[in-house]
Amino acid sequence: MSFLSDTLARVKPSPTIAVTTMAAELKAAGRDVIGLGAGEPDFDTPQNIKDAAIAAINAGKTKYTAPDGIPELKAAICAKFKRENGLTYVPNQISVGSGGKQNLYNALMATLNPGDEVIIPAPYWVSYPDMVLLAGGTPVAIEATLENAFKITPEQLEAAITPKTKWFIFNSPSNPTGAGYSRKQLKALTDVLMRHPHVWVMSDDMYEHLAYDDFEFCSPAEVEPGLYERTLTCNGVSKAYAMTGWRIGYAAGPKPLIDAMRKVQSQSTSNPCTISQWAAVEALNGPQDYLAPNAELFKRRRDLVVGMLNQIEGMTCPRPEGAFYVYPSIKGLIGKTTKGGKLISNDEDFATALLEETGVAVVFGAAFGLSPNFRISYATSDENLKEACTRIQDFCAALS
Ligand SMILES: Cc1ncc(COP(=O)(O)O)c(C=O)c1O
């Protein structure tokens, strides 16, 4: 009998962390490695936010807080939802967690029973299915194909719903594809959900502020007010404010669900870091003027990467609406052999050989539930991106 739980046996370790670790090991061994695996902005947290944290420390704001957040942060979050999303929430409908991840996890832990199904469009952020498994539920993936710009159709959603469906997880713009649903596309999905009152919506809006060209971000409870009573709207400061290490995320929804999530959190981690909460108050209430230039910078990088990858024969790279990822298909490269003699029979072979032979670290598509593809995070310098894409071009040109 294993000492470890049966539940844990169903869960995979994070493949994105595995790639980052492997790249770091090669770098430590002296190899020239360019890491395109990490999902975090490459720039520093803005100074006003750091100053707010330092001021909090100096003012002695270093004790426990209420498990799901200080009133000042909850008020800032309510104001943000009103200002940016047209959504009205009061403080007892808000939960603050240690990163966006914890709110999703708390909600799943608080609601799933064995046999409950959670619909997840694939490719998905790697943590969704495993969090569902940890909470005792069953993930049900629906494939968002490249042909449909990595978006699911209303028909697919309708077909996936069963009497056991508890949640539909929605993430736009998406990790790993960057795909963003227009208001019209989202309305078509919410129309389906309106016909199935037992299904709740978990909207992960983490990449809201990373939206490009004329793409207009929208969230399910705003697009369809009829879903407000069964939607958990999740967001956080990690990506928009370059605060990944501060660990603050937040969620808004019906009070009974928020109360249940607080119960999970109060018996696990208690409150998110007090100092980080004060920093997040400043992030949300302070100047927002760096968001647009940051998005512009990412858009330029997206265009650079998409342009260079689409020059490669056998590779197709759609131009996504947001986030800082691209998810090219390598369908035309399967079956070929690398210069170093490795057969590429799937996207994991491709990513492994690419790292070994060129030092470029990407994450293979199977990790996100759609193959044969790979994910590039373009949250790194233009120089790194140009060099990495040139190496990928040379690697692919040498395939036979
Ligand atoms: C789609 C998505 N949701 C949530 C998160 C978690 O964010 P946090 O670092 O705030 O926990 C991530 C992080 O990569 C993400 O990509």
The ligand as an SDF file (V2000), in Angstrom:
LIG
                    3D

 16 16  0  0  0  0  0  0  0  0999 V2000
   -4.9360   31.3300  -16.7470 C   0  0  0  0  0  0  0  0  0  0  0  0
   -4.2710   31.5390  -15.4500 C   0  0  0  0  0  0  0  0  0  0  0  0
   -5.0090   31.6380  -14.3410 N   0  0  0  0  0  0  0  0  0  0  0  0
   -4.4570   31.8090  -13.1360 C   0  0  0  0  0  0  0  0  0  0  0  0
   -3.0960   31.8820  -12.9940 C   0  0  0  0  0  0  0  0  0  0  0  0
   -2.5320   32.0040  -11.6030 C   0  0  0  0  0  0  0  0  0  0  0  0
   -2.0920   33.2240  -11.2890 O   0  0  0  0  0  0  0  0  0  0  0  0
   -1.4020   33.4860   -9.8670 P   0  0  0  0  0  0  0  0  0  0  0  0
    0.0700   33.5060  -10.1230 O   0  0  0  0  0  0  0  0  0  0  0  0
   -1.9470   34.8090   -9.4370 O   0  0  0  0  0  0  0  0  0  0  0  0
   -1.7930   32.3950   -8.9470 O   0  0  0  0  0  0  0  0  0  0  0  0
   -2.2710   31.7630  -14.1130 C   0  0  0  0  0  0  0  0  0  0  0  0
   -0.8120   31.7860  -13.9690 C   0  0  0  0  0  0  0  0  0  0  0  0
   -0.0420   31.3730  -14.8090 O   0  0  0  0  0  0  0  0  0  0  0  0
   -2.8710   31.5950  -15.3790 C   0  0  0  0  0  0  0  0  0  0  0  0
   -2.1340   31.4880  -16.4860 O   0  0  0  0  0  0  0  0  0  0  0  0
  1  2  1  0
  2  3  1  0
  2 15  2  0
  3  4  2  0
  4  5  1  0
  5  6  1  0
  5 12  2  0
  6  7  1  0
  7  8  1  0
  8  9  2  0
  8 10  1  0
  8 11  1  0
 12 13  1  0
 12 15  1  0
 13 14  2  0
 15 16  1  0
M  END
$$$$
